[in-house]
């Protein structure tokens, strides 16, 4: 246990906020009794989807706290984590009710705030825009910025609908209230792109906004030998020798799948594409691929809970996002020894170097196609450099940054 953490615990022995009436005396956590004065930490996430990038970050946060003197609670509408968390986790449900997205957002926020009033927590970290928390992880970026990007791709009717949609208003109202709330101590920005935007739009100080890049599991995501890659391709029914470009992500509009399809239609016919992810309008994208003459070269694989093998079969990852605050898939691909072509509106593009990838303007199919065409011969040489970049971002680095933030809040 870090010295600051343990020192804070010793000083808190006689100062602890009384436990709420519903808590049972002698309750244990990680092998300790409530009398040991463990730090009570709450994490807030609306719901858990095992294949989601944000959910992986929630699990990574839990793993970072494993083995520390912590009592951990997760406040969520739904919580169904895959696998073991490595420590006991108390699930506190926050109901999300209503017929509209705006109503569900507001009722969830109110339910969370009620839970926080009823439970004494030392640290509250939210992955959602909930006013009144101490630490907010800005994993979804800034909503107004996303809407500006969205307007670039939408038609007139969609732009009108977005302007009058109560949900978007509700999100921006809660976001403004979150940043204006006196309880907010730190904002975890997952890229410099997001940090600059948060400071500009909400007047957050440089000391309050901290950039903490996501980490990656360097054991799970690792380079494979050529024969392994070919065996995986054969098992999945994909060409053994043809160049394969991979896309990973759900929410196809924001992630730029339309741009990907436009670029693919102008590139050599021996290129194959694999799209892993889910979208409620996936049939429209499949139809568009057929219209562009890509049916035999575009493979829609659907969402994959275990994505590691899919990185292994790829020659490069293409991430043409309109707006992506970070993009875990970029770091996972690099760790797998796979180079990346990403847009300048992808936070993780800040990690790319000329020896492991390329950055292109968002929303420009021609620029994307040119970059792919220009770097086709570089994909193999990118492999070694890609892994080297990823090795600077292990999960332990992210965990150390997180614990340092917690200690700073506990000590002041």
C-alpha positions as CSV (number, residue, x, y, z in Angstrom):
1,X,0.0,0.0,0.0
2,X,1.4,3.4,-0.9
3,X,2.6,5.5,2.2
4,X,0.1,8.3,1.6
5,X,-2.8,5.9,1.4
6,X,-1.9,4.0,4.6
7,X,-1.1,7.3,6.4
8,X,-4.5,8.7,5.5
9,X,-6.1,5.5,6.8
10,X,-4.4,5.9,10.2
11,X,-5.5,9.5,10.6
12,X,-9.1,8.5,9.6
13,X,-9.5,6.0,12.4
14,X,-11.3,8.5,14.7
15,X,-12.8,10.7,11.9
16,X,-14.8,8.3,9.7
17,X,-18.2,9.4,8.6
18,X,-20.8,7.1,10.3
19,X,-21.9,4.1,8.2
20,X,-25.4,4.4,6.9
21,X,-28.1,2.5,8.8
22,X,-28.4,-0.2,6.2
23,X,-24.8,-1.3,6.5
24,X,-24.1,-4.3,8.7
25,X,-21.4,-4.0,11.4
26,X,-18.5,-6.3,10.8
27,X,-19.0,-6.4,7.0
28,X,-15.9,-7.6,5.3
29,X,-14.2,-6.5,2.1
30,X,-11.0,-8.0,0.7
31,X,-10.5,-9.9,4.0
32,X,-10.8,-6.9,6.3
33,X,-13.6,-5.9,8.7
34,X,-15.4,-2.6,8.6
35,X,-13.4,-1.7,11.7
36,X,-10.2,-1.6,9.7
37,X,-11.4,1.7,8.1
38,X,-11.0,0.7,4.5
39,X,-11.4,3.4,2.0
40,X,-15.0,3.4,0.5
41,X,-14.9,3.9,-3.2
42,X,-17.9,4.2,-5.5
43,X,-17.8,3.8,-9.3
44,X,-20.7,5.0,-11.4
45,X,-21.6,3.5,-14.8
46,X,-25.1,3.3,-16.3
47,X,-24.8,-0.2,-17.6
48,X,-22.3,-2.8,-18.4
49,X,-21.8,-4.3,-21.8
50,X,-18.9,-6.9,-21.9
51,X,-17.7,-5.9,-25.4
52,X,-17.7,-2.1,-24.7
53,X,-14.5,-0.1,-24.4
54,X,-15.7,2.0,-21.5
55,X,-16.7,-1.1,-19.6
56,X,-13.2,-2.5,-20.1
57,X,-11.9,0.6,-18.4
58,X,-14.3,0.1,-15.5
59,X,-13.0,-3.4,-15.1
60,X,-9.4,-2.1,-15.3
61,X,-10.2,0.4,-12.6
62,X,-11.5,-2.4,-10.4
63,X,-8.4,-4.4,-11.1
64,X,-6.2,-1.4,-10.1
65,X,-8.0,-1.3,-6.7
66,X,-7.6,-5.0,-6.2
67,X,-5.4,-5.8,-3.2
68,X,-5.7,-2.3,-1.8
69,X,-7.5,-1.5,1.5
70,X,-10.7,-0.6,-0.4
71,X,-14.4,-1.3,-0.1
72,X,-15.7,-1.0,-3.6
73,X,-19.2,-0.3,-4.8
74,X,-20.5,0.0,-8.3
75,X,-23.6,2.1,-8.8
76,X,-25.3,1.2,-12.1
77,X,-28.6,0.4,-13.7
78,X,-27.3,-3.0,-14.9
79,X,-24.1,-4.7,-13.8
80,X,-23.1,-8.0,-15.3
81,X,-19.3,-8.1,-15.6
82,X,-17.7,-10.9,-17.4
83,X,-15.1,-13.0,-15.5
84,X,-13.7,-12.2,-12.0
85,X,-13.0,-8.7,-10.8
86,X,-10.3,-9.9,-8.4
87,X,-12.0,-8.3,-5.4
88,X,-15.5,-8.2,-3.8
89,X,-17.7,-5.6,-5.4
90,X,-21.0,-4.4,-4.0
91,X,-23.6,-3.6,-6.7
92,X,-26.0,-0.8,-5.9
93,X,-28.8,-0.4,-8.5
94,X,-29.9,3.0,-9.7
95,X,-33.1,2.7,-11.6
96,X,-33.4,4.2,-15.1
97,X,-37.1,4.8,-15.9
98,X,-39.1,6.7,-18.5
99,X,-40.3,6.5,-22.1
100,X,-37.7,8.8,-23.6
101,X,-33.9,8.9,-23.5
102,X,-34.0,12.2,-21.7
103,X,-36.3,10.8,-19.0
104,X,-34.1,7.8,-18.5
105,X,-31.0,10.0,-18.2
106,X,-32.6,12.2,-15.6
107,X,-34.1,9.4,-13.5
108,X,-30.8,7.5,-13.5
109,X,-28.9,10.6,-12.4
110,X,-31.5,11.3,-9.6
111,X,-31.3,7.7,-8.5
112,X,-27.5,7.8,-8.3
113,X,-27.6,11.0,-6.3
114,X,-30.0,9.4,-3.9
115,X,-27.6,6.5,-3.5
116,X,-24.8,8.9,-2.8
117,X,-26.8,10.6,-0.1
118,X,-27.6,7.3,1.5
119,X,-24.1,5.8,1.5
120,X,-21.0,7.3,3.0
121,X,-18.2,7.1,0.4
122,X,-14.7,8.6,0.6
123,X,-14.2,8.7,-3.1
124,X,-16.8,8.8,-5.9
125,X,-15.6,8.4,-9.5
126,X,-18.1,8.6,-12.3
127,X,-18.0,7.3,-15.8
128,X,-21.2,9.2,-16.4
129,X,-22.1,12.9,-16.4
130,X,-23.5,13.0,-12.8
131,X,-23.2,16.3,-10.9
132,X,-21.8,16.1,-7.4
133,X,-19.0,13.6,-7.9
134,X,-15.4,14.1,-6.9
135,X,-13.8,12.5,-10.0
136,X,-15.2,12.5,-13.5
137,X,-13.7,10.4,-16.2
138,X,-14.5,12.3,-19.4
139,X,-14.6,9.1,-21.5
140,X,-17.4,10.4,-23.7
141,X,-15.6,13.6,-24.4
142,X,-17.7,16.8,-24.7
143,X,-21.2,16.4,-26.0
144,X,-21.4,19.7,-27.8
145,X,-18.2,18.9,-29.7
146,X,-19.7,15.6,-30.8
147,X,-22.9,17.3,-32.0
148,X,-20.8,19.7,-34.0
149,X,-19.1,16.7,-35.7
150,X,-22.4,14.9,-36.1
151,X,-23.8,18.0,-37.9
152,X,-21.1,17.6,-40.5
153,X,-22.3,14.1,-41.5
154,X,-26.1,14.6,-41.1
155,X,-28.6,15.9,-43.6
156,X,-30.9,18.9,-43.0
157,X,-33.7,16.8,-41.4
158,X,-31.3,15.0,-39.0
159,X,-29.7,18.3,-38.0
160,X,-33.1,19.8,-37.3
161,X,-34.0,16.8,-35.2
162,X,-30.8,16.9,-33.2
163,X,-31.3,20.6,-32.4
164,X,-34.8,19.9,-31.0
165,X,-34.0,16.6,-29.3
166,X,-34.6,16.8,-25.5
167,X,-32.0,14.2,-24.9
168,X,-29.1,16.2,-26.2
169,X,-30.3,19.2,-24.2
170,X,-30.5,17.1,-21.1
171,X,-27.0,15.7,-21.6
172,X,-25.5,19.2,-22.1
173,X,-27.4,20.6,-19.1
174,X,-26.0,17.8,-16.9
175,X,-22.6,18.2,-18.3
176,X,-22.6,21.9,-17.5
177,X,-23.9,21.2,-14.0
178,X,-21.2,18.5,-13.5
179,X,-18.4,20.9,-14.3
180,X,-19.9,23.8,-12.3
181,X,-20.5,21.7,-9.1
182,X,-18.2,22.5,-6.2
183,X,-17.7,18.9,-5.4
184,X,-15.8,18.2,-8.6
185,X,-12.1,17.9,-7.8
186,X,-10.5,16.2,-10.8
187,X,-11.4,15.5,-14.4
188,X,-9.7,12.5,-15.9
189,X,-9.2,13.3,-19.6
190,X,-8.3,10.3,-21.7
191,X,-6.5,12.4,-24.3
192,X,-5.0,15.8,-24.7
193,X,-7.7,16.5,-27.3
194,X,-10.3,16.1,-24.6
195,X,-8.4,18.0,-22.0
196,X,-8.0,21.1,-24.2
197,X,-11.7,20.9,-25.1
198,X,-12.8,20.6,-21.4
199,X,-10.7,23.5,-20.3
200,X,-11.9,25.7,-23.2
201,X,-15.6,25.0,-22.9
202,X,-16.0,24.7,-19.1
203,X,-13.3,26.8,-17.7
204,X,-11.7,23.9,-15.9
205,X,-8.2,24.7,-14.7
206,X,-5.1,22.9,-15.9
207,X,-4.5,21.5,-12.4
208,X,-8.0,20.1,-12.3
209,X,-8.0,18.5,-15.7
210,X,-5.5,15.6,-15.8
211,X,-4.6,13.5,-18.9
212,X,-4.5,9.8,-18.1
213,X,-4.2,7.7,-21.3
214,X,-5.9,4.3,-21.1
215,X,-3.8,1.3,-20.6
216,X,-3.7,-2.0,-22.4
217,X,-3.3,-5.6,-21.4
218,X,0.1,-6.5,-23.0
219,X,-0.4,-10.2,-22.3
220,X,-3.8,-10.6,-23.8
221,X,-2.9,-8.4,-26.8
222,X,0.4,-9.5,-28.3
223,X,2.0,-10.0,-31.7
224,X,1.5,-13.4,-33.4
225,X,3.9,-15.2,-35.7
226,X,3.0,-15.3,-39.3
227,X,1.9,-19.0,-39.2
228,X,-0.4,-18.2,-36.2
229,X,-2.0,-15.3,-38.2
230,X,-2.6,-17.5,-41.2
231,X,-4.1,-20.3,-39.0
232,X,-6.5,-17.8,-37.4
233,X,-7.5,-16.5,-40.9
234,X,-8.2,-20.1,-42.1
235,X,-10.2,-20.9,-39.0
236,X,-12.4,-17.8,-39.5
237,X,-12.8,-18.5,-43.2
238,X,-10.7,-15.5,-44.5
239,X,-8.1,-15.4,-47.2
240,X,-4.7,-16.6,-45.9
241,X,-2.5,-14.3,-48.0
242,X,-4.6,-11.3,-49.0
243,X,-4.1,-8.0,-47.2
244,X,-6.8,-7.6,-44.5
245,X,-7.8,-4.3,-43.0
246,X,-9.7,-4.4,-39.7
247,X,-12.3,-2.1,-38.2
248,X,-13.4,-2.6,-34.6
249,X,-16.2,-0.7,-32.9
250,X,-19.9,-0.3,-32.3
251,X,-21.9,2.8,-33.2
252,X,-21.0,2.9,-36.9
253,X,-22.0,6.5,-37.7
254,X,-19.8,8.1,-35.1
255,X,-16.9,5.7,-35.9
256,X,-17.0,6.5,-39.6
257,X,-18.0,3.3,-41.2
258,X,-19.7,5.2,-44.1
259,X,-16.3,6.9,-44.8
260,X,-14.6,3.5,-44.6
261,X,-16.9,2.0,-47.2
262,X,-16.4,5.0,-49.6
263,X,-12.6,4.6,-49.3
264,X,-12.7,0.9,-49.7
265,X,-14.6,1.2,-53.0
266,X,-11.6,3.1,-54.5
267,X,-8.9,0.8,-53.4
268,X,-7.4,-2.4,-55.0
269,X,-9.8,-5.4,-55.2
270,X,-7.4,-7.7,-53.5
271,X,-7.9,-5.8,-50.2
272,X,-10.3,-7.4,-47.8
273,X,-12.0,-5.7,-44.9
274,X,-13.3,-7.2,-41.6
275,X,-15.8,-5.1,-39.6
276,X,-16.2,-6.2,-36.0
277,X,-18.9,-4.5,-34.0
278,X,-22.7,-3.9,-33.7
279,X,-25.0,-1.2,-35.0
280,X,-28.8,-1.1,-35.0
281,X,-28.6,0.0,-38.6
282,X,-26.1,-2.6,-39.7
283,X,-28.4,-3.8,-42.5
284,X,-28.1,-0.3,-44.1
285,X,-24.3,-0.6,-44.1
286,X,-24.4,-4.1,-45.5
287,X,-26.7,-2.8,-48.3
288,X,-24.3,0.1,-49.0
289,X,-21.3,-2.2,-49.2
290,X,-23.2,-4.2,-51.8
291,X,-24.1,-1.1,-53.8
292,X,-20.5,-0.2,-53.9
293,X,-19.5,-3.6,-55.2
294,X,-17.8,-4.6,-52.0
295,X,-19.8,-7.7,-51.1
296,X,-17.0,-10.2,-51.6
297,X,-14.4,-8.1,-49.8
298,X,-16.3,-6.7,-46.8
299,X,-16.9,-9.2,-44.0
300,X,-19.3,-8.1,-41.3
301,X,-18.3,-10.2,-38.3
302,X,-20.6,-8.7,-35.6
303,X,-19.5,-7.9,-32.0
304,X,-16.8,-10.0,-30.6
305,X,-16.4,-10.4,-26.8
306,X,-12.8,-11.7,-27.3
307,X,-11.3,-9.5,-29.9
308,X,-7.6,-10.5,-29.6
309,X,-7.6,-13.1,-32.5
310,X,-9.2,-10.6,-34.8
311,X,-6.4,-8.2,-34.3
312,X,-4.0,-11.0,-35.1
313,X,-5.5,-11.7,-38.5
314,X,-5.1,-8.0,-39.6
315,X,-2.4,-6.3,-41.5
316,X,-3.6,-2.9,-40.2
317,X,-6.4,-1.4,-38.2
318,X,-8.4,1.5,-39.8
319,X,-10.3,3.8,-37.4
320,X,-12.1,6.5,-39.4
321,X,-14.0,8.0,-36.4
322,X,-15.7,11.4,-36.7
323,X,-15.3,11.8,-32.9
324,X,-13.5,9.4,-30.6
325,X,-12.3,10.7,-27.2
326,X,-9.6,8.0,-27.0
327,X,-10.2,4.7,-28.9
328,X,-9.1,1.6,-27.0
329,X,-9.0,-0.3,-30.2
330,X,-6.0,1.8,-31.4
331,X,-3.9,0.8,-28.4
332,X,-5.1,-2.8,-28.5
333,X,-4.1,-3.1,-32.2
334,X,-0.7,-1.5,-31.4
335,X,-0.1,-4.0,-28.6
336,X,-1.0,-6.8,-31.0
337,X,1.7,-5.6,-33.4
338,X,-0.7,-4.1,-35.9
339,X,-0.2,-0.6,-37.3
340,X,-3.1,1.9,-37.3
341,X,-4.6,4.5,-39.6
342,X,-6.8,6.8,-37.5
343,X,-8.4,10.2,-37.8
344,X,-7.3,13.4,-36.1
345,X,-10.5,13.4,-34.1
346,X,-9.4,10.1,-32.4
347,X,-7.7,10.8,-29.1
348,X,-5.4,7.8,-29.3
349,X,-4.0,9.1,-32.6
350,X,-1.8,11.2,-30.3
351,X,0.2,8.0,-29.6
352,X,0.9,7.2,-33.3
353,X,4.3,7.7,-34.8
354,X,5.3,7.6,-38.5
355,X,6.8,4.2,-37.8
356,X,3.6,2.5,-36.7
357,X,0.7,4.4,-38.3
358,X,-0.8,7.4,-39.9
359,X,-3.3,10.2,-39.0
360,X,-5.8,11.5,-41.5
361,X,-8.5,14.2,-41.4
362,X,-11.9,13.0,-40.1
363,X,-14.7,12.7,-42.6
364,X,-12.5,12.6,-45.7
365,X,-12.8,9.3,-47.6
366,X,-10.3,10.4,-50.2
367,X,-7.6,11.2,-47.6
368,X,-8.2,7.9,-45.9
369,X,-7.9,5.9,-49.2
370,X,-4.7,7.8,-50.1
371,X,-3.2,7.0,-46.8
372,X,-4.0,3.3,-47.1
373,X,-2.7,3.2,-50.6
374,X,0.5,5.0,-49.6
375,X,1.2,2.8,-46.7
376,X,0.3,-0.7,-48.0
377,X,4.0,-1.5,-48.3
378,X,4.6,-0.3,-44.7
379,X,2.2,-2.6,-42.9
380,X,4.8,-5.3,-42.1
381,X,7.4,-2.9,-40.9
382,X,4.9,-1.2,-38.7
383,X,4.5,-4.4,-36.6
384,X,7.6,-4.1,-34.4
385,X,7.3,-0.3,-33.9
386,X,3.6,-0.7,-33.0
387,X,4.3,-3.0,-30.1
388,X,7.1,-0.8,-28.8
389,X,4.7,2.2,-28.6
390,X,2.1,0.1,-26.8
391,X,4.6,-1.1,-24.2
392,X,4.7,2.4,-22.8
393,X,1.0,2.1,-21.9
394,X,0.6,-1.0,-19.7
395,X,-2.4,-1.2,-17.4
396,X,0.0,-0.7,-14.4
397,X,0.8,2.9,-15.7
398,X,-2.9,3.8,-15.8
399,X,-3.5,2.2,-12.4
400,X,-0.6,4.1,-10.8
401,X,-2.0,7.4,-12.2
402,X,-5.5,6.6,-10.8
403,X,-4.2,5.7,-7.4
404,X,-2.1,8.9,-7.3
405,X,-5.3,10.9,-8.0
406,X,-7.1,9.1,-5.2
407,X,-4.3,9.8,-2.8
408,X,-4.3,13.4,-3.7
409,X,-8.0,13.7,-3.0
410,X,-7.8,11.8,0.3
411,X,-4.9,13.9,1.6
412,X,-6.6,17.3,1.0
